[in-house]
């Protein structure tokens, strides 16, 4: 078993699901950004990892463009050294275009996460020697207006079907990477990790979203403090 196998199985499973309005478009970057997504898995996901950081789902200007969790374009391309052709999703929303590494928008959450990793560890090799980053849900959901809709806001039945698939994938990732600590980035990720891998040591760290007042008052310092409190650092 490899992360690539888990990812491909997950993509097939989530793509078989359906979502009703107000969801108007669903993006699966595991498919249309497969080249860069799998380059990330192959380059940085081999071998055991002491700490697994788990995010919620792709942001519109991050993983939805690059296929890399929290994948702010400049950090993925210039720091990780990953780039590649990204196709358009099958149901592209006119207000959420996918232009891949040509995208000029910056994903704030992704820039915060990977800038922290860069400043703390300097090289991606040093960071990924201990850490790996995985998004619990690989899908990005948009309403008719183009507004982002997070997985926790889906219809109850849709959530149940989606979470069952994502739980199984996360459990496989944990078995493969054998982390001593699983860190949910945000409460949603923490709760899903506790449900999917109840035997794992799961802790929480603050999400870097600009929608969070805490994140906008020095997220990096708060994040570091949380990791130190849980003895991750």
DRENDONU-105529 format. One line per field, with one value per residue (C-alpha): residue number from 1; residue in three letters; x, y negated, z. Coordinates in Angstrom, 3 decimals, padded with zeros to 6 digits, always signed. Each point is the difference from the previous one (the first is absolute). Layout:
<atoms>
i: c(NUM,...)
aa: c(ALA,...)
c1: c(X,...)
c2: c(Y,...)
c3: c(Z,...)
</atoms>
This chain:
<atoms>
i: c(1,2,3,4,5,6,7,8,9,10,11,12,13,14,15,16,17,18,19,20,21,22,23,24,25,26,27,28,29,30,31,32,33,34,35,36,37,38,39,40,41,42,43,44,45,46,47,48,49,50,51,52,53,54,55,56,57,58,59,60,61,62,63,64,65,66,67,68,69,70,71,72,73,74,75,76,77,78,79,80,81,82,83,84,85,86,87,88,89,90,91,92,93,94,95,96,97,98,99,100,101,102,103,104,105,106,107,108,109,110,111,112,113,114,115,116,117,118,119,120,121,122,123,124,125,126,127,128,129,130,131,132,133,134,135,136,137,138,139,140,141,142,143,144,145,146,147,148,149,150,151,152,153,154,155,156,157,158,159,160,161,162,163,164,165,166,167,168,169,170,171,172,173,174,175,176,177,178,179,180,181,182,183,184,185,186,187,188,189,190,191,192,193,194,195,196,197,198,199,200,201,202,203,204,205,206,207,208,209,210,211,212,213,214,215,216,217,218,219,220,221,222,223,224,225,226,227,228,229,230,231,232,233)
aa: c(UNK,UNK,UNK,UNK,UNK,UNK,UNK,UNK,UNK,UNK,UNK,UNK,UNK,UNK,UNK,UNK,UNK,UNK,UNK,UNK,UNK,UNK,UNK,UNK,UNK,UNK,UNK,UNK,UNK,UNK,UNK,UNK,UNK,UNK,UNK,UNK,UNK,UNK,UNK,UNK,UNK,UNK,UNK,UNK,UNK,UNK,UNK,UNK,UNK,UNK,UNK,UNK,UNK,UNK,UNK,UNK,UNK,UNK,UNK,UNK,UNK,UNK,UNK,UNK,UNK,UNK,UNK,UNK,UNK,UNK,UNK,UNK,UNK,UNK,UNK,UNK,UNK,UNK,UNK,UNK,UNK,UNK,UNK,UNK,UNK,UNK,UNK,UNK,UNK,UNK,UNK,UNK,UNK,UNK,UNK,UNK,UNK,UNK,UNK,UNK,UNK,UNK,UNK,UNK,UNK,UNK,UNK,UNK,UNK,UNK,UNK,UNK,UNK,UNK,UNK,UNK,UNK,UNK,UNK,UNK,UNK,UNK,UNK,UNK,UNK,UNK,UNK,UNK,UNK,UNK,UNK,UNK,UNK,UNK,UNK,UNK,UNK,UNK,UNK,UNK,UNK,UNK,UNK,UNK,UNK,UNK,UNK,UNK,UNK,UNK,UNK,UNK,UNK,UNK,UNK,UNK,UNK,UNK,UNK,UNK,UNK,UNK,UNK,UNK,UNK,UNK,UNK,UNK,UNK,UNK,UNK,UNK,UNK,UNK,UNK,UNK,UNK,UNK,UNK,UNK,UNK,UNK,UNK,UNK,UNK,UNK,UNK,UNK,UNK,UNK,UNK,UNK,UNK,UNK,UNK,UNK,UNK,UNK,UNK,UNK,UNK,UNK,UNK,UNK,UNK,UNK,UNK,UNK,UNK,UNK,UNK,UNK,UNK,UNK,UNK,UNK,UNK,UNK,UNK,UNK,UNK,UNK,UNK,UNK,UNK,UNK,UNK,UNK,UNK,UNK,UNK,UNK,UNK)
c1: c(+000.000,+001.204,-001.385,-000.543,-002.212,-001.958,-000.432,-001.238,-002.431,-001.258,-000.470,-002.098,-002.122,-000.738,-000.630,-002.796,-001.863,-002.568,-000.773,-003.209,-000.549,+001.154,+003.145,+000.371,+003.500,+002.383,+003.739,+002.209,+003.648,+001.108,-001.170,+000.557,+003.182,+001.140,+003.509,+001.040,-002.066,+001.728,+003.396,-000.614,-000.925,+002.969,+002.586,-000.989,-002.304,+002.286,+000.911,-001.373,-000.702,-000.007,-002.749,-003.003,-001.577,-003.579,-001.899,-003.669,-000.268,+001.477,-000.091,-000.939,+003.418,+002.101,-000.522,-002.790,+002.686,+003.082,-001.244,+002.146,-001.625,+000.034,+001.773,+000.670,+001.511,+003.277,+000.883,-000.818,+001.917,+002.957,+000.512,-001.151,+001.110,-003.292,-001.749,-001.783,-002.930,-003.350,-003.145,-003.337,-002.548,-002.922,-002.540,+002.015,-001.838,+000.359,+000.837,+002.550,+002.270,+002.804,+003.157,+002.419,+003.461,-000.944,-002.464,+000.909,-002.104,+001.617,-001.557,+000.394,-000.356,+002.519,+002.476,-000.152,+000.509,+002.860,+001.697,+000.051,+001.518,+002.591,+001.029,+000.036,+001.740,+001.590,-000.176,-002.954,+002.168,+000.517,-003.718,-001.235,+002.517,-002.316,-003.268,-002.501,-003.084,-003.242,-003.435,-002.842,-002.373,+001.428,-003.029,-000.685,-003.664,-001.426,-003.438,-001.648,+001.426,+003.507,+000.077,+002.022,-002.071,+001.928,-000.701,-001.539,-002.714,-001.188,-003.340,+000.031,-000.339,+002.697,+002.292,-000.513,+000.894,+002.982,+001.368,-000.204,+002.236,+002.431,+000.191,+001.094,+002.669,+001.350,+000.172,+002.024,+002.359,+000.572,+000.692,+002.485,+001.869,-000.235,+000.148,+000.382,-002.161,-002.880,-000.665,-003.363,+000.452,-003.219,-002.805,-001.710,+003.147,+000.628,-003.494,+000.213,+003.415,-001.353,-002.859,+002.091,+002.982,-001.262,+003.132,+002.335,+001.314,-001.976,+000.531,-001.121,+001.786,-001.623,-001.053,+001.744,-003.165,-000.363,-003.601,+001.418,+000.699,+002.628,+001.811,+000.077,+001.697,+003.231,-000.975,+003.571,+000.721,-003.278,+000.597,+003.539,-001.268,-002.635,+002.543,+002.358,-002.809,-000.741,+003.749,-000.054,+002.898)
c2: c(+000.000,-003.525,-003.508,-000.045,+003.096,-001.504,-003.261,+001.677,+002.178,-003.066,-001.929,+002.792,+000.226,-003.701,-000.471,+002.583,-002.195,-002.642,-003.345,-002.007,-003.782,-002.320,+001.807,-001.037,+001.290,+002.552,+000.087,+003.047,-001.055,+003.596,+000.495,-003.193,-000.965,+003.612,-000.622,-002.498,+001.706,+003.323,-001.688,-001.336,+003.470,+001.709,-002.593,-000.639,+002.811,+003.016,+001.731,-000.533,-003.528,-000.946,-002.621,-000.093,-003.440,+000.244,-002.855,-000.230,-000.203,-001.929,-003.766,-001.608,-001.612,+002.714,+003.732,-000.617,-001.482,+002.095,+003.335,-000.465,-000.450,-003.690,-000.317,-003.710,-000.222,-001.787,+002.279,+003.187,-001.083,-001.841,+001.712,+003.566,-000.048,+001.441,-001.207,+001.568,-000.209,-000.351,+000.702,-001.717,+001.777,+001.584,-002.397,-003.219,-002.867,-003.286,-001.872,+002.584,+000.623,+002.528,-001.218,+002.106,-001.452,-002.983,-001.129,-003.452,+000.243,+000.917,+002.466,-001.698,+003.198,+001.806,-002.846,-000.034,+003.750,+000.401,-003.274,+001.275,+003.295,-001.860,-002.311,+002.790,+002.733,-001.922,+002.867,+002.186,+003.077,-000.992,-000.669,+003.181,+002.134,-000.339,-001.424,+000.777,-002.015,+001.593,-001.507,+001.996,-000.704,-000.382,-001.810,-003.715,-001.085,-003.182,-001.536,-001.667,-003.366,+001.475,-000.061,+002.767,+002.598,+002.033,+003.722,-000.570,-002.131,+002.730,+001.749,+002.613,+002.942,-001.375,-000.499,+003.562,+001.490,-002.300,+000.431,+003.797,-000.044,-002.583,+001.795,+003.208,-001.804,-001.816,+003.246,+001.553,-003.001,+000.326,+003.716,-000.635,-002.968,+001.200,-003.472,-000.280,-003.135,-001.087,-003.736,-001.268,-003.490,-001.473,+001.588,+001.599,+001.910,+000.962,+001.467,+001.909,+001.413,+001.140,+001.734,+001.571,+001.101,+000.319,+001.830,-002.765,-002.814,-002.923,-003.629,-003.314,-003.111,-003.228,-000.286,-002.756,-001.178,-003.793,+000.555,+000.735,-003.044,+002.022,+000.830,-003.656,-000.976,+001.908,+003.506,+001.267,-000.772,+001.558,+003.058,+000.457,-000.347,+002.689,+002.404,-000.602,+000.505,+003.386,+000.762,+000.219,-002.464)
c3: c(+000.000,-000.789,+000.383,-003.739,+000.241,+002.904,-001.899,-003.173,+001.956,+001.847,-003.244,-001.498,+003.136,+000.408,-003.712,+000.246,+002.502,-000.920,+001.624,-000.301,+000.030,+001.431,-001.216,-003.647,-000.803,+001.486,-000.728,+000.515,-000.372,+000.561,-003.579,-002.000,+001.907,+000.221,-001.311,+002.676,+002.705,-000.541,-000.314,+003.523,+001.270,-001.631,+000.922,+003.608,+001.098,+000.012,+003.235,+003.517,+001.213,+003.637,-000.316,-002.338,-000.458,-001.267,-001.630,-000.962,-003.816,-002.953,-000.082,-003.343,-000.579,+001.634,-000.376,-002.511,-002.259,+000.820,+001.370,+003.136,+003.439,+000.995,-003.356,-000.387,-003.471,+000.697,+002.926,-001.908,-003.086,+001.526,+003.360,-000.671,-003.632,-001.236,-003.142,-002.915,-002.348,+001.724,-002.001,+000.444,+002.209,-001.815,+001.535,+000.233,+001.689,-001.935,+003.206,+001.153,-003.002,+000.275,-001.713,+002.020,+000.494,-002.167,+002.683,+001.338,+003.172,+003.298,+002.448,+003.387,+002.042,-002.184,+000.061,+003.788,+000.367,-002.441,+000.939,+003.582,-001.170,-002.048,+002.831,+002.601,-002.022,-002.896,-002.514,-000.990,+000.597,+003.647,+000.495,-001.675,+001.835,+003.008,-001.356,-002.725,-000.952,-001.184,-000.624,+001.543,-002.904,-003.529,-001.428,-000.309,-000.031,-001.497,+000.104,-003.014,+001.065,+000.049,+003.777,+001.624,+001.899,+002.566,+000.533,+003.439,-001.640,-002.375,+000.336,+002.774,-002.366,-002.299,+002.975,+001.171,-003.390,-000.495,+003.521,-000.198,-003.088,+001.390,+003.364,-001.707,-002.016,+003.054,+001.966,-002.838,-000.046,+003.744,-000.284,-002.790,+001.471,+003.637,+001.605,+003.763,-000.092,-002.224,+000.037,-001.180,-001.436,+001.346,+002.018,-002.978,-000.966,+003.608,+000.363,-003.271,+000.963,+003.356,-001.781,-002.759,+002.099,+003.585,+001.120,-001.195,+002.178,-001.458,+001.011,-001.468,-001.243,-001.249,-003.616,-002.014,-001.756,-000.301,+001.158,+003.458,+002.223,+001.860,-003.243,-000.966,+003.254,-000.577,-001.079,-000.186,+003.648,+001.160,-002.184,+001.336,+003.574,-000.600,-001.474,+002.898,+002.510,-001.583,-000.168,-003.765,-000.094)
</atoms>
